């Protein structure tokens, strides 16, 4: 079986997900609140640090980036 070639966009920033101090993944906003879930499959991929900075405004506690 021939391996598939994957195309990478070198100009695109790497994706990551954000975890809170309870290891729950950020899945989005609802009514002005940051929502986190234990289900990592629902995690919203982010691309830059400005998004994390905005998320910190709406969140109490530590946040951690995990690259995917």
Buried (B, 14 or more C-beta within 10 A) or exposed (E): EEEEEEEEEEEEEEEBBBBBEEEBBBBEEEEEEBBBBEEBEBBBEBEEEEBBEEBBEEBEEEBEEEEE
